[in-house]
Amino acid sequence: MIRFTIRRLLSGVVLLLVVSSATFFLAHLAIGDPTAGLLGNNATPAQRAALHERLGLDRPLFTQFWDWFSHAVRGDFGTSWRNFQPVSDQIALRVPVTLSVVLAATLLAAVVGLAVGIATGLRPGGVLARVLKLASVVLFALPGFWVSLMLVMTFAVRLKWFPAVGYVPLTQSPSAWLSSITLPSVALALAAIVMIAEQLRNGFLEVGRQDFVRTLRARGLSSRRVTLHVLRNASPAALTVLAVMFVGLLGGAIVVEIIFNLPGIGSLTQSASQIGDIPILLGLTAVTVVFVVLINFLLDLVLGWINPKVREI
């Protein structure tokens, strides 16, 4: 297990280095001259040249990369080109907002998806199974922003159960914080619930047809214990989907944060992309990859505990 853990950690570090380095060069290639977005179209050549020098863009690209990389490994992502404030401080203010929504959506998807997946796996021809199939078709056909808008119109505007926009920090008011993240979390979690439930249901049915399950029933084990054995063998695929969905929810947070006016990393990514604020984009990429690596690492540990054969991979 120790060697398995070390291998997964090293692969995560390599992924972080590769993605961050590739993002640096791709961002400079795609954005080109950021002074147009920062100064506007009416800026004079002298003003652009002065900003180039202040931002260090007059240096060779590899020199800029090494300067950024050598500081980034210490947690210093430089300063924003828009307001010249430390990137790390701006991201630190936004991360709790996005994590609140994404973690709440992941927890909701895991709990509801697990319950629905088990229920439909035990009764594949029941009413809930047919509802799940219908929900999978409907939710994947509807755009995410439309679902978010419908939630706002129904539960915020008409029923007035939740606020339509805005975010309240947990430290300020736990109840107001929970109320402010409920609709965004539900908007993110709906599709994830269906995917996890479908995956767990399919795994439940596949494992339930295997010989060892029939042997357990023939030995007189209770239905509860047989269900637990089936669940343990069917859960790895659902856990993998959950980890993938967490990564997808981080990306989907951009649309949700815009609709619900949440000051998270999604809205920060949008504003930084519009003006070509490369230090902000690089810092957000590095932080996002760290989250992805941690989630995948935890997933590997859980899968290795559930199925020892995974440790040999």
C-alpha positions as CSV (number, residue, x, y, z in Angstrom):
1,M,0.0,0.0,0.0
2,I,2.9,2.4,0.7
3,R,4.4,1.8,-2.8
4,F,1.0,2.3,-4.3
5,T,0.5,5.6,-2.4
6,I,4.0,6.9,-3.5
7,R,3.3,6.0,-7.1
8,R,0.0,7.9,-7.1
9,L,1.6,10.9,-5.4
10,L,4.4,11.1,-7.9
11,S,2.0,10.8,-10.8
12,G,0.0,13.6,-9.4
13,V,3.0,15.9,-9.0
14,V,4.0,15.1,-12.6
15,L,0.5,16.0,-13.8
16,L,0.6,19.3,-11.9
17,L,4.0,20.3,-13.4
18,V,3.0,19.3,-17.0
19,V,-0.4,21.0,-17.0
20,S,0.9,24.2,-15.3
21,S,3.8,24.4,-17.8
22,A,1.6,23.8,-20.8
23,T,-0.9,26.3,-19.6
24,F,1.7,29.0,-19.4
25,F,2.9,28.7,-23.0
26,L,-0.6,28.1,-24.4
27,A,-1.9,31.2,-22.6
28,H,0.8,33.4,-23.9
29,L,0.3,31.9,-27.4
30,A,-3.5,32.4,-27.3
31,I,-3.6,35.8,-25.7
32,G,-0.6,37.3,-27.5
33,D,-0.4,41.0,-26.5
34,P,-2.5,41.5,-23.3
35,T,-2.0,45.3,-23.3
36,A,-4.9,45.8,-25.6
37,G,-7.3,44.2,-23.1
38,L,-5.6,45.9,-20.2
39,L,-5.3,49.4,-21.6
40,G,-8.0,49.5,-24.2
41,N,-7.9,50.2,-27.9
42,N,-7.1,53.9,-27.4
43,A,-3.8,53.3,-25.7
44,T,-0.7,54.9,-27.4
45,P,2.3,52.8,-28.4
46,A,4.3,54.5,-25.6
47,Q,1.8,53.4,-23.0
48,R,1.8,49.8,-24.3
49,A,5.6,49.7,-24.3
50,A,5.7,51.0,-20.7
51,L,3.2,48.4,-19.6
52,H,5.2,45.7,-21.5
53,E,8.2,46.6,-19.5
54,R,6.3,46.8,-16.2
55,L,4.8,43.4,-16.7
56,G,8.1,41.9,-17.8
57,L,6.8,41.0,-21.2
58,D,9.9,42.4,-22.9
59,R,11.9,39.5,-21.6
60,P,12.3,36.1,-23.5
61,L,9.4,33.8,-22.9
62,F,11.4,31.0,-21.3
63,T,12.9,33.6,-18.9
64,Q,9.3,34.6,-18.0
65,F,8.4,31.0,-17.5
66,W,11.2,30.2,-15.2
67,D,10.5,33.3,-13.1
68,W,6.9,32.3,-12.8
69,F,7.6,28.6,-12.2
70,S,10.3,29.2,-9.5
71,H,7.9,31.4,-7.6
72,A,4.8,29.2,-8.2
73,V,6.4,26.1,-6.6
74,R,6.6,28.2,-3.4
75,G,2.9,29.3,-3.6
76,D,3.6,32.7,-5.1
77,F,1.7,33.2,-8.4
78,G,2.8,36.7,-8.9
79,T,0.6,39.8,-9.2
80,S,-2.5,40.4,-11.3
81,W,-2.0,42.4,-14.4
82,R,-5.3,44.1,-13.8
83,N,-5.0,45.5,-10.3
84,F,-1.4,44.5,-9.4
85,Q,-2.6,42.7,-6.3
86,P,-1.1,39.3,-5.3
87,V,-2.8,36.5,-7.2
88,S,-2.6,34.1,-4.3
89,D,-4.6,36.6,-2.1
90,Q,-7.3,37.0,-4.7
91,I,-7.7,33.3,-5.3
92,A,-7.7,32.6,-1.5
93,L,-10.8,34.9,-1.3
94,R,-12.6,33.1,-4.1
95,V,-11.8,29.4,-3.4
96,P,-14.1,29.1,-0.3
97,V,-17.0,30.2,-2.4
98,T,-16.5,27.7,-5.1
99,L,-15.5,24.9,-2.8
100,S,-18.7,25.5,-0.7
101,V,-20.9,25.1,-3.8
102,V,-18.9,22.2,-5.4
103,L,-18.5,20.2,-2.2
104,A,-22.2,20.6,-1.3
105,A,-23.1,19.5,-4.8
106,T,-20.8,16.5,-4.6
107,L,-22.2,15.5,-1.2
108,L,-25.7,15.9,-2.5
109,A,-24.9,13.9,-5.6
110,A,-23.2,11.1,-3.6
111,V,-26.0,10.7,-1.1
112,V,-28.9,10.9,-3.4
113,G,-27.2,9.1,-6.2
114,L,-26.2,6.3,-3.8
115,A,-29.7,5.9,-2.5
116,V,-31.4,6.0,-5.9
117,G,-28.8,3.6,-7.4
118,I,-29.3,1.0,-4.7
119,A,-33.1,1.3,-4.8
120,T,-33.2,0.9,-8.6
121,G,-30.6,-1.8,-8.5
122,L,-32.7,-3.8,-6.0
123,R,-35.8,-3.2,-8.1
124,P,-34.7,-2.7,-11.7
125,G,-38.2,-2.8,-13.1
126,G,-39.8,-0.5,-10.5
127,V,-41.3,3.0,-10.9
128,L,-38.1,4.7,-9.6
129,A,-36.0,2.9,-12.2
130,R,-38.3,4.3,-15.0
131,V,-38.2,7.8,-13.4
132,L,-34.4,7.6,-13.4
133,K,-34.3,6.7,-17.1
134,L,-36.6,9.6,-17.9
135,A,-34.5,12.0,-15.7
136,S,-31.3,10.9,-17.4
137,V,-32.7,11.8,-20.8
138,V,-34.3,15.1,-19.7
139,L,-31.4,16.4,-17.7
140,F,-28.8,15.7,-20.3
141,A,-30.9,17.3,-23.0
142,L,-31.4,20.5,-21.1
143,P,-28.6,23.1,-20.9
144,G,-27.2,23.7,-17.4
145,F,-27.8,27.4,-17.5
146,W,-31.5,26.8,-18.3
147,V,-31.9,24.5,-15.3
148,S,-30.2,27.1,-13.1
149,L,-32.6,29.8,-14.4
150,M,-35.6,27.6,-13.8
151,L,-34.5,27.0,-10.2
152,V,-34.1,30.7,-9.6
153,M,-37.5,31.5,-11.2
154,T,-39.3,28.8,-9.2
155,F,-37.6,28.7,-5.7
156,A,-36.2,32.2,-5.5
157,V,-38.6,34.5,-7.4
158,R,-41.9,32.7,-7.0
159,L,-41.7,30.8,-3.8
160,K,-39.0,33.0,-2.2
161,W,-37.5,30.1,-0.3
162,F,-33.9,31.0,-1.2
163,P,-32.0,34.1,-2.4
164,A,-31.7,34.5,-6.1
165,V,-28.2,35.8,-6.1
166,G,-25.3,36.5,-3.8
167,Y,-23.2,34.6,-1.3
168,V,-22.9,34.8,2.5
169,P,-19.7,33.5,4.2
170,L,-20.1,30.6,6.6
171,T,-18.4,32.6,9.3
172,Q,-20.9,35.4,9.0
173,S,-24.1,33.3,9.2
174,P,-24.2,29.5,8.8
175,S,-28.0,29.5,8.0
176,A,-27.6,32.3,5.5
177,W,-24.5,30.6,4.0
178,L,-26.5,27.4,3.5
179,S,-29.4,29.2,2.0
180,S,-27.1,31.1,-0.5
181,I,-25.4,27.9,-1.8
182,T,-28.5,25.6,-1.9
183,L,-29.8,26.5,-5.4
184,P,-26.3,26.7,-7.0
185,S,-25.4,23.3,-5.5
186,V,-28.7,21.7,-6.7
187,A,-28.2,23.1,-10.2
188,L,-24.7,21.5,-10.3
189,A,-25.8,18.2,-8.6
190,L,-28.8,17.2,-10.7
191,A,-26.9,15.7,-13.6
192,A,-24.3,14.2,-11.3
193,I,-27.0,12.5,-9.3
194,V,-28.4,10.8,-12.4
195,M,-24.9,9.7,-13.6
196,I,-24.0,8.2,-10.3
197,A,-27.3,6.5,-9.8
198,E,-27.2,5.0,-13.3
199,Q,-23.6,3.8,-12.8
200,L,-24.3,2.2,-9.4
201,R,-27.6,0.6,-10.7
202,N,-25.7,-0.9,-13.7
203,G,-23.0,-2.2,-11.4
204,F,-25.5,-3.5,-9.0
205,L,-27.2,-5.5,-11.7
206,E,-24.0,-6.8,-13.2
207,V,-22.5,-7.9,-9.8
208,G,-25.9,-9.4,-8.7
209,R,-25.7,-11.8,-11.6
210,Q,-22.3,-13.2,-10.7
211,D,-21.8,-16.7,-9.2
212,F,-20.5,-15.6,-5.8
213,V,-23.7,-13.7,-5.1
214,R,-25.7,-16.8,-5.8
215,T,-23.4,-18.7,-3.5
216,L,-23.9,-16.2,-0.7
217,R,-27.6,-16.6,-1.0
218,A,-27.4,-20.4,-1.1
219,R,-25.4,-20.3,2.2
220,G,-28.3,-18.6,3.8
221,L,-26.9,-15.1,4.2
222,S,-29.5,-12.4,4.9
223,S,-30.6,-10.1,2.1
224,R,-28.9,-7.2,4.0
225,R,-25.5,-8.8,4.1
226,V,-25.8,-9.9,0.4
227,T,-26.6,-6.4,-0.5
228,L,-23.6,-5.1,1.3
229,H,-21.3,-7.5,-0.6
230,V,-22.9,-6.5,-3.9
231,L,-22.6,-2.8,-3.0
232,R,-18.9,-3.1,-2.2
233,N,-18.2,-4.8,-5.5
234,A,-20.4,-2.4,-7.5
235,S,-19.2,0.9,-5.8
236,P,-15.7,1.4,-7.5
237,A,-17.3,2.4,-10.8
238,A,-19.7,4.8,-9.1
239,L,-16.8,6.3,-7.0
240,T,-14.8,6.9,-10.2
241,V,-17.8,8.7,-11.7
242,L,-18.1,10.8,-8.6
243,A,-14.5,11.8,-8.8
244,V,-14.8,12.7,-12.5
245,M,-18.0,14.6,-11.7
246,F,-16.2,16.6,-9.0
247,V,-13.7,17.8,-11.7
248,G,-16.6,18.5,-14.0
249,L,-18.4,20.5,-11.3
250,L,-15.4,22.7,-10.9
251,G,-15.7,23.6,-14.6
252,G,-19.4,23.9,-14.5
253,A,-19.1,26.3,-11.6
254,I,-18.2,29.1,-14.0
255,V,-21.8,29.2,-15.5
256,V,-23.5,28.7,-12.1
257,E,-21.4,31.5,-10.5
258,I,-22.3,33.9,-13.2
259,I,-26.0,33.1,-13.0
260,F,-26.1,33.3,-9.2
261,N,-23.6,36.2,-9.0
262,L,-21.2,34.2,-6.7
263,P,-17.7,35.6,-6.2
264,G,-15.9,32.3,-6.8
265,I,-13.1,31.2,-9.0
266,G,-15.5,30.7,-11.9
267,S,-16.4,34.3,-12.2
268,L,-12.7,35.3,-11.6
269,T,-11.7,33.0,-14.5
270,Q,-14.2,34.7,-16.8
271,S,-13.1,38.2,-15.9
272,A,-9.4,37.3,-16.2
273,S,-10.0,35.6,-19.6
274,Q,-11.7,38.7,-21.0
275,I,-8.8,41.0,-20.4
276,G,-6.0,38.5,-20.7
277,D,-4.8,38.5,-17.1
278,I,-2.4,35.6,-17.5
279,P,-1.1,35.4,-13.9
280,I,-4.7,35.0,-12.6
281,L,-5.4,32.3,-15.2
282,L,-2.1,30.4,-14.3
283,G,-2.8,30.6,-10.6
284,L,-6.4,29.3,-11.1
285,T,-5.1,26.5,-13.3
286,A,-2.5,25.4,-10.7
287,V,-5.1,25.5,-7.9
288,T,-7.6,23.6,-9.9
289,V,-5.1,20.9,-10.8
290,V,-4.1,20.6,-7.2
291,F,-7.8,19.9,-6.3
292,V,-8.0,17.3,-9.2
293,V,-4.8,15.6,-8.0
294,L,-6.0,15.4,-4.4
295,I,-9.4,14.0,-5.4
296,N,-7.9,11.4,-7.7
297,F,-5.3,10.5,-5.0
298,L,-8.1,10.0,-2.4
299,L,-10.1,8.0,-5.0
300,D,-7.1,5.7,-5.6
301,L,-6.7,5.1,-1.9
302,V,-10.3,4.2,-1.5
303,L,-10.3,2.0,-4.5
304,G,-7.1,0.3,-3.3
305,W,-8.8,-0.3,0.1
306,I,-12.0,-1.7,-1.6
307,N,-10.2,-3.8,-4.2
308,P,-6.6,-4.9,-3.4
309,K,-6.0,-5.7,-7.1
310,V,-6.0,-2.0,-7.9
311,R,-2.8,-1.6,-5.9
312,E,-0.9,-3.7,-8.5
313,I,-1.8,-1.4,-11.3
